[in-house]
Amino acid sequence: MNYPKVSIIILNWNGLGDTIECLESLKKITYPNYEVIVVDNGSEGNDAQVLQEKFGDYIHLIQNEKNYGFAEGNNNALKTTSKQKEYIPILGTD
């Protein structure tokens, strides 16, 4: 069976708890062909570091030096998605 590539984008801005909860939920996915991209949109704390330590290779982490807002933050992630992607759900936790 052919499974289309899905790139899931999560935008985080000072919402570490919500983002962790979202990622824990995504880890239950049984679909075999997906990637998770987390964009830390210039959080004030150490959100990016905590997410990288907790989720490691499960996520592709992008760290923005400032908050670029919803659209540009997601656009940064779209530039890194797999070229074979067919579906891109965008999740916001803030």
Buried (B, 14 or more C-beta within 10 A) or exposed (E): EEEEBBBBBBBBBBBBEBBBEBBEEBEEEEEEEBBBBBBBBBBEEEBBEBBBEBBEEEBBBBBBEEBBEBEEBBEBBBEEBBEEBEEBEBBBBB
